[in-house]
Amino acid sequence: MNMSVKIKVTVRAFCQNQVLRSELLEVFPNAEFNEGGHRYQGQELVDYLDDVDGAIVGLDPMTSDVIRKLTNLKVISKFGVGLDNVDVEFAKSQGKVIGWSGGVNRRSVAEEAIGFMLGLTHNLFQTSYQLKQGFWNKNGGVQLSGRTVGIVGCGFVGADLLKLLQPFGCKLLICDILDKTSIAKQYQASQVEFSEIVVESDILSLHVPLTELTQNMIDAAVLQRMKTTAFVINTSRGPVIDQTALKEALMKGEISGAALDVFEEEPPKDLEFLALPNLIPTPHIGGNAEEAVLAMGRSAIAHLKTAFISL
């Protein structure tokens, strides 16, 4: 036990999980939890973490300004897989330890992407909603089997998605800034340029980190080049898609539909966009299957333990 170390957790999913709470308290008895599930940012985040030695954070904006003010903070342990909300280089320059493991929720996110693919192609979500309104729509869409699926970003989640797609006999295309020849060969996929994957895909699934290169990578010009029968899926980060351009494309029928688990702003405020009949929106739950929550939480605890043993 680390009786003298003070830890705080900002993440609602962690704080509501009794298994993770117990496991953290076994190691750090002074740990405190964000009981109200408040979304902290800016000075509020600074005030909440002001007196702690270590923090488990999720999507909280750990900017250079926030980190600079947290002079007592020694360890930032990440619940989740993205680091786009943490100014990593600045944190390291201030002597902070960053605890992070990639891919711990890969299966949960990959399975959600498969669910979106099946829901979009078979028209499951739209017909279900219509039936609840009393409308009997027999349009069963098309099969996923045999479709051309383009996976943009072939890291942990993208690679797992390739594995899950094997029984469907899809034509698989991947696009990545790194050479993915080995994994492409393993799963009978072809690595192609972004310009090709956009044009050829029946389903375009995005699995990239948010960087300067990927922000708004799906814009109006890209959407106009896609098949009118194509679907777009985003389970990575919201700003990867120009949401205004996507809204317009869906309203005009430039593409057939989209499924989003992430948004430019979360929670999203554009209710007209969310209500579009050819959009499937979910509240950033891709990595929140019970097994994934436990895996991410235990990873965050492990990084704290390792860091405070060495400090």
Secondary structure, DSSP 8 states (H G I E B T S, - for coil): --TT--EEE--HHHHT-HHHHHHHHHH-TT-EE-TT-----HHHHHHHHTT-SEEEESS--B-HHHHHH-TT--EEEESSS--TTB-HHHHHHTT-EEE--TTTTHHHHHHHHHHHHHHHHTTHHHHHHHHHTT---------STT-EEEEE--SHHHHHHHHHTGGGT-EEEEE-SS--HHHHHHTTEEE--HHHHHHH-SEEEE-----TTTTT-B-HHHHHHS-TT-EEEE-S-GGGB-HHHHHHHHHHTSSSEEEES--SSSS---HHHHT-TTEEE--S-TT-SHHHHHHHHHHHHHHHHHHHHH-
